[in-house]
Amino acid sequence: MMRLFVMRLTMPIAFCVASATAAVTVGAQTPAGPAAGFVTIEGVALDSLHSDYLRGALIVVEGANNTAITDSLGRFRLDSVPPGLRRISVVHPTLDTVGIALQTPPLQLSAGQHLHLDLATPSARTVVMVRCTTAERTIGAHALFGVVQFAETEAPAAGAKVMLEWMEYESGGNSLLTTPRRRVATVGDNGRFRICGLPSDFTATLTAARGSDTTAAVLVHLNSLANTAGLELAEPDEPLIASGANPGAPGSSTGASVPRRRGVLTGRVLDKAGVPLSRVRVSVDGDTAFAMSGSDGRFTLRNVRPGTRSIMARRLGFEPADAVVGIHSASPTDITVRLGDFIPVLDTVRITAPAVQLGLEKVGFTKRKNIGTGYYLTPEEINRSNAMELPDLLTMAPMLRRQTVDGHQVIVGRPQGGSNGCVNYIVDGVPWTGGGIEDFIHPSEIGAIEVYSTGFTPGQFMSATAQCETVAIWTKMKLGVR
């Protein structure tokens, strides 16, 4: 694994890739170290990529058993270093993500010496010069470097696809023109990817996909010349090995697959003031599993796919909250989620806005609406309805009606044979389980709705429950409309 080792800036050092350079400066030396016959090395490590201290970096003395970890101010101290010709190295996840390696020239260390050594990573400009071609830098001066690995083994997710998506804005006369942009990169055998030739200072979503698994869409703000990111995927299915068989021998596989390991997500839901909230529905994006918070705000969500996942916490009367978390089967992931005050905002949504259209097309809404086998509510129609509750919106569809059950309003469909008007819900492409959807989703969160009668439900929304109406709800968050 290539690592970036950069030292203080006066003595030239050669990069291990391309023809870039960095340097090392040795400060004033004073005799009489604390341990006779040994050397003391101390200094500060700086992160030139982010104009900050390099915290938590491992400082290593080559050919010796001396290591140190930098503190919150980048400071480190190495005691009892054997004298001789030594190189000093720096190991840090950010440096490894960038994927270039540096090494100091050998330093002659003398017994009793006290050496001050300040270390610095290469600048963002230098990293881009090394890792991006001239043609790519002509398109845009900025770049994104990252690593995609499997959550359990931390092995490189070679061959995974990484997608960076954003909206580009340009003034056109009296209007603001928006254009969707998308860049795709393939993860190499070492787990790294790079996307060069990017514009300056913009926000985008980053997603990794391999086989049937896709990570959450992570929001990244690219405000530096060289930006870094990391994503994790669930382990791929592996064939079972027959007992006593040689794993490398032909025919040793049973043909079955080892089930993917699953993780546990625990946490606590609080309101804006830090008070625990009960009856909050917590779910993982793209999964049907959910959990409800208790009176102490605690929840436990089991059987979660490992990797970089997005969770959603909802309770009517509060602004929903989403968060990106890393899930691993070895130990539970514990988080704290805060819900904001609920303030319904009826944004003006123009149906011609490219951002809205792009979101609708990505989820297939536009295509299905053009076929016309159901009832459809567009963002503009939802905004115009001024609905205060979810039933107010849904009863606009002719096949749905409102019914009071135990003093609580619910939506039912038209009775079909032995069915008494059941309704199946799909939220952001995932079947809604557990019922009570009216208690968790407010109209102001919704970007589009599709309603289908029995017998007209598209294949991707069909369920094992026969003779039910189907309601597909697309939230603004899923459509990319905030």
C-alpha positions in Angstrom: 0.0 0.0 0.0 1.5 3.3 -1.1 1.8 6.0 1.6 2.7 9.6 1.5 5.7 10.6 3.6 6.5 14.3 3.5 9.0 16.1 5.7 9.9 19.7 6.6 10.7 22.0 3.7 14.4 22.7 2.8 16.1 19.5 1.8 14.6 18.1 -1.5 12.9 14.8 -1.4 11.8 12.8 -4.5 8.2 11.5 -4.8 7.9 7.8 -5.6 5.5 8.7 -8.4 5.8 11.2 -11.2 8.3 14.0 -11.0 7.1 16.1 -8.1 9.2 17.1 -5.1 8.9 18.0 -1.5 11.5 18.8 1.2 12.7 18.5 4.8 14.2 21.0 7.2 16.1 20.1 10.2 15.9 22.7 13.0 18.6 23.6 15.5 20.3 20.8 17.3 21.3 20.7 20.9 23.5 18.1 22.6 22.7 15.9 25.6 19.5 14.0 24.9 17.6 12.6 27.9 19.0 9.1 27.3 22.8 8.8 26.9 23.8 7.2 23.7 20.4 7.8 22.0 18.6 10.5 20.0 15.5 12.5 20.7 13.4 13.7 17.8 10.4 16.0 18.3 8.4 18.3 16.0 5.1 19.1 14.4 3.3 17.5 11.5 1.3 19.8 9.2 -1.5 18.9 6.8 -0.8 21.2 3.8 -3.8 19.6 1.9 -6.3 21.1 4.4 -4.1 23.9 5.9 -4.3 22.2 9.3 -2.4 20.1 11.8 -1.9 16.4 10.9 -3.6 14.8 13.8 -3.4 11.1 14.7 -0.5 10.5 12.3 1.9 7.6 12.9 5.6 8.8 12.9 8.0 5.9 12.2 11.8 5.6 12.5 13.1 3.3 9.8 15.1 0.4 11.1 14.2 1.0 14.7 11.3 0.2 17.0 10.5 3.9 17.7 7.0 5.3 16.8 4.8 8.2 17.9 1.3 9.5 17.3 0.7 13.2 16.7 -1.6 15.0 19.1 -4.4 17.5 18.4 -1.8 20.1 17.5 0.2 17.8 15.3 3.0 17.5 17.9 5.1 14.3 18.3 8.2 13.1 20.3 10.4 10.1 19.7 12.7 9.1 22.6 15.6 6.7 22.7 16.1 6.5 19.0 19.3 4.5 18.1 21.9 6.6 16.3 22.8 6.0 12.7 21.5 6.6 9.2 17.7 6.8 9.6 14.7 7.8 7.5 11.6 9.2 9.1 8.1 8.3 7.8 4.6 9.5 8.3 1.5 7.2 8.0 -2.0 8.7 7.9 -5.3 7.7 6.3 -5.6 11.0 4.4 -2.1 10.5 2.9 -2.8 6.9 1.9 -6.1 8.0 0.3 -4.3 10.4 -2.0 -2.1 7.5 -3.1 1.4 9.0 -3.5 4.5 8.1 -1.5 7.4 10.2 -0.2 10.5 9.4 1.7 13.0 11.5 3.5 16.6 11.2 2.5 18.7 9.3 5.2 19.4 11.5 8.2 22.6 11.0 10.1 21.7 10.7 13.8 24.4 11.0 16.5 24.3 9.8 20.0 23.0 12.4 22.5 21.5 14.5 19.7 18.2 16.4 20.1 16.7 16.9 16.7 13.7 19.2 15.9 11.9 18.0 12.8 8.8 19.6 11.3 6.9 17.5 8.8 4.4 18.6 6.2 2.4 16.9 3.5 2.6 18.1 -0.1 0.4 21.0 -1.0 -2.9 20.4 -2.7 -1.5 21.9 -5.9 1.4 19.5 -5.9 -0.8 16.5 -5.3 -3.0 17.5 -8.3 0.1 18.1 -10.4 1.3 14.6 -9.6 -1.9 12.6 -9.8 -3.8 14.3 -12.7 -2.7 14.7 -16.3 -2.2 18.0 -18.1 -5.3 17.4 -20.2 -7.4 16.8 -17.1 -6.1 19.9 -15.4 -7.0 21.9 -18.5 -10.7 20.9 -18.0 -10.7 21.9 -14.3 -8.0 22.6 -11.6 -9.6 20.6 -8.8 -9.7 16.8 -8.1 -11.3 14.2 -5.8 -9.2 11.3 -4.5 -10.7 8.4 -2.6 -10.7 4.8 -1.4 -13.5 2.3 -1.6 -13.1 -0.9 0.5 -15.2 -3.7 1.9 -16.5 -2.9 5.4 -15.6 -6.2 7.0 -12.2 -7.2 5.6 -11.1 -3.7 4.6 -10.0 -5.2 1.3 -10.0 -3.0 -1.8 -13.3 -3.0 -3.6 -11.6 -3.4 -7.0 -13.8 -2.8 -10.0 -16.5 -0.8 -8.1 -18.0 2.2 -9.8 -17.9 5.6 -8.2 -20.4 8.3 -9.3 -20.0 12.0 -8.5 -23.1 14.0 -9.4 -23.9 17.7 -9.1 -25.8 20.6 -10.6 -23.9 23.3 -12.6 -25.4 26.8 -12.5 -25.0 29.5 -15.1 -26.6 32.8 -15.6 -28.5 33.1 -18.9 -30.0 36.5 -19.3 -32.9 36.9 -16.8 -32.9 33.3 -15.7 -30.5 30.8 -14.0 -29.6 27.9 -16.1 -28.9 24.6 -14.4 -27.2 21.6 -16.0 -26.8 18.1 -14.3 -23.3 16.8 -14.3 -22.0 13.3 -13.6 -18.5 11.8 -13.5 -17.8 8.1 -13.1 -14.6 6.4 -12.0 -13.6 2.8 -11.6 -11.9 1.7 -8.4 -8.4 0.2 -9.0 -6.9 -3.0 -7.6 -5.5 -0.9 -4.7 -9.0 0.3 -3.8 -8.3 3.9 -4.9 -10.1 6.1 -7.4 -9.5 9.6 -8.7 -11.7 12.1 -10.5 -9.7 15.0 -12.0 -10.7 18.1 -14.0 -13.4 19.3 -11.6 -14.7 22.9 -11.2 -14.0 24.9 -8.0 -16.1 25.1 -4.8 -19.2 23.0 -5.4 -21.3 20.4 -3.5 -22.0 17.0 -5.0 -23.2 13.5 -4.0 -20.8 10.6 -4.1 -21.9 7.0 -4.4 -20.1 3.7 -4.9 -21.7 0.6 -6.4 -20.5 -3.0 -7.0 -22.7 -5.9 -8.0 -26.0 -5.6 -6.1 -24.7 -3.3 -3.4 -24.7 0.5 -3.5 -23.5 2.8 -0.7 -25.5 5.8 0.5 -25.2 9.0 -1.5 -22.7 11.0 0.6 -22.7 14.8 0.4 -19.3 16.1 -0.4 -18.2 19.8 -0.5 -15.3 20.1 -2.9 -13.7 23.4 -1.7 -10.0 22.5 -2.1 -7.8 21.8 -5.0 -7.3 18.2 -3.8 -10.3 16.6 -1.9 -10.5 13.2 -0.3 -13.3 10.8 0.5 -13.8 7.2 1.6 -16.7 4.7 1.1 -17.4 1.2 2.3 -19.4 -1.6 0.6 -20.8 -4.8 1.9 -18.7 -7.9 1.3 -19.5 -9.8 -1.9 -21.2 -13.2 -1.6 -18.6 -15.9 -1.4 -19.1 -19.6 -2.3 -19.1 -22.1 0.5 -16.1 -24.4 0.6 -16.8 -28.1 1.1 -15.5 -29.5 4.5 -12.0 -30.9 4.2 -11.6 -29.5 0.6 -8.6 -27.6 -0.6 -10.0 -24.0 -1.2 -7.8 -23.6 -4.2 -8.6 -27.0 -5.8 -11.1 -27.3 -8.7 -14.6 -28.4 -7.5 -13.9 -27.5 -3.9 -16.9 -25.1 -3.9 -20.4 -26.4 -2.9 -22.1 -23.9 -5.3 -23.9 -22.3 -2.4 -23.1 -18.8 -1.1 -22.1 -17.6 2.4 -24.8 -15.2 3.6 -23.5 -11.7 3.9 -22.8 -10.6 7.5 -25.1 -8.1 9.1 -24.6 -5.3 11.5 -26.4 -3.6 14.4 -27.2 0.1 14.6 -28.0 1.6 18.0 -28.6 5.1 19.0 -30.6 7.8 20.6 -33.0 10.4 19.1 -33.2 13.8 20.7 -35.1 17.0 20.0 -33.5 20.3 19.3 -33.1 21.0 23.0 -31.5 17.6 23.7 -34.6 16.0 25.2 -35.1 12.3 24.3 -37.9 11.6 21.8 -40.0 8.5 21.8 -42.0 7.0 18.9 -39.5 8.1 16.3 -39.2 5.8 13.3 -35.6 5.0 12.3 -34.9 3.2 9.0 -32.0 2.6 6.7 -32.2 3.9 3.1 -32.9 1.1 0.7 -34.0 -1.4 3.4 -37.4 -2.4 4.8 -36.1 -2.8 8.4 -37.0 -0.1 10.9 -37.0 0.5 14.6 -39.0 2.8 17.0 -37.3 4.8 19.7 -38.4 4.2 23.3 -39.3 6.6 26.1 -35.5 7.3 26.6 -35.1 8.0 22.9 -33.0 4.8 22.4 -33.4 2.5 19.4 -31.8 -0.7 18.1 -31.9 -1.6 14.4 -30.7 -5.1 13.6 -29.8 -7.0 10.4 -28.3 -3.9 8.7 -26.1 -4.3 5.7 -22.5 -3.4 6.5 -20.9 -0.4 4.6 -21.6 3.3 4.2 -25.4 3.6 4.8 -27.9 6.5 5.2 -30.4 6.5 7.9 -33.6 8.5 8.2 -35.4 9.4 11.5 -39.1 10.6 11.3 -41.7 11.7 13.7 -44.7 13.9 12.7 -44.3 17.4 14.2 -40.5 17.4 13.7 -38.3 18.0 10.8 -36.9 14.6 9.6 -33.1 14.0 10.0 -30.8 11.9 7.9 -27.2 10.9 8.6 -24.6 8.8 6.9 -23.1 6.0 9.1 -20.5 3.2 8.7 -22.0 -0.2 9.6 -19.8 -3.2 10.6 -20.8 -6.6 11.8 -18.0 -6.9 14.3 -19.5 -4.3 16.7 -22.6 -2.2 16.9 -22.5 1.4 15.5 -24.0 3.9 18.0 -25.1 7.3 16.9 -27.1 10.3 18.2 -29.8 11.8 16.0 -31.3 15.3 16.6 -34.7 16.2 15.0 -35.3 19.9 14.3 -38.5 21.9 15.0 -41.1 21.2 12.3 -41.8 24.3 10.2 -43.9 23.5 7.1 -42.4 25.4 4.2 -44.3 25.4 1.0 -41.5 26.0 -1.5 -42.4 27.3 -4.9 -41.4 24.5 -7.3 -41.2 25.1 -11.0 -42.0 22.1 -13.1 -39.5 23.2 -15.7 -36.6 23.3 -13.2 -33.9 20.9 -14.4 -33.1 19.7 -10.9 -36.7 18.6 -10.3 -36.9 17.0 -13.8 -33.6 15.1 -13.3 -34.8 13.7 -10.0 -38.2 12.6 -11.5 -36.5 10.9 -14.4 -33.9 9.1 -12.2 -36.6 7.4 -10.2 -38.7 6.6 -13.3 -41.6 8.8 -12.4 -41.6 10.7 -15.7 -41.6 7.5 -17.8 -44.5 5.9 -15.8 -46.5 9.1 -15.9 -46.2 9.2 -19.7 -47.6 5.6 -19.9 -50.5 6.8 -17.7 -51.8 3.7 -16.0 -52.1 5.4 -12.6 -52.9 8.7 -10.9 -49.9 11.1 -10.6 -49.2 14.2 -8.5 -46.2 16.3 -9.6 -44.2 18.6 -7.4 -46.1 21.6 -8.7 -49.5 20.0 -8.0 -48.4 19.0 -4.5 -47.2 22.5 -3.8 -50.4 24.0 -5.1 -52.6 21.7 -2.9 -51.5 23.3 0.4 -52.2 20.0 2.0 -51.7 19.9 5.8 -51.8 16.1 6.3 -50.8 13.2 4.1 -54.5 12.0 3.8 -55.3 15.4 2.3 -52.9 14.6 -0.5 -53.8 11.0 -1.1 -57.5 11.5 -1.3 -57.0 13.5 -4.4 -56.6 10.2 -6.1 -60.0 8.8 -7.2 -59.2 5.2 -6.0 -58.4 6.3 -2.4 -60.6 7.5 0.4 -60.4 8.6 4.0 -61.7 6.4 6.8 -61.8 6.9 10.6 -60.6 3.9 12.6 -60.6 4.2 16.4 -60.6 7.9 16.1 -57.6 7.9 13.7 -57.8 8.8 10.0 -56.4 6.3 7.6 -56.4 5.9 3.8 -58.2 2.9 2.3 -58.6 1.7 -1.3 -61.6 0.4 -3.1 -62.9 -3.0 -1.9 -61.9 -5.8 -4.3 -63.4 -9.2 -3.8 -62.4 -10.4 -0.3 -60.2 -7.4 0.2 -61.5 -4.6 2.3 -59.7 -1.7 0.6 -56.1 -2.3 1.6 -53.2 0.0 0.4 -49.6 -0.9 -0.1 -47.1 1.9 0.3 -43.7 2.4 -1.4 -41.5 5.2 -0.1 -38.5 6.2 -2.1 -38.6 2.8 -3.9 -38.7 0.7 -0.7 -41.9 -1.0 0.6 -43.1 0.7 3.8 -43.5 -1.8 6.6 -45.1 -1.4 10.0 -48.1 0.6 9.0 -49.1 4.1 10.3 -47.5 6.0 7.4 -49.8 8.9 8.1 -48.0 9.5 11.4 -44.5 9.8 9.9 -44.6 11.7 6.6 -45.8 15.3 6.1 -46.9 16.7 2.7 -44.1 19.3 2.8 -41.6 16.4 2.6 -43.1 14.9 -0.6 -41.9 15.6 -4.1 -44.2 13.3 -6.1 -46.8 10.6 -5.7 -48.0 7.7 -7.9 -51.2 5.8 -7.2 -52.2 2.6 -8.9 -55.4 0.5 -8.8 -55.2 -3.3 -8.5 -54.1 -4.8 -11.8 -52.4 -1.7 -13.0 -49.4 -1.7 -10.6 -46.0 -1.6 -12.3 -43.8 -4.6 -11.8 -41.3 -2.8 -9.6 -44.0 -1.8 -7.1 -45.9 -5.2 -6.9 -46.0 -7.1 -3.7 -47.3 -10.4 -2.4 -50.4 -8.7 -1.1 -53.1 -9.2 -3.7 -55.9 -6.9 -4.6 -54.5 -3.8 -2.9 -54.1 -0.3 -4.2 -50.5 0.9 -4.4 -49.1 4.3 -3.5 -45.6 5.2 -4.4 -44.3 8.3 -2.5 -41.1 10.1 -3.6 -39.6 12.5 -1.0 -37.9 15.7 -1.9 -34.7 14.4 -0.4 -34.7 11.4 -2.7 -35.5 13.6 -5.8 -32.6 15.9 -4.8 -35.0 18.8 -4.1 -34.3 20.5 -0.7 
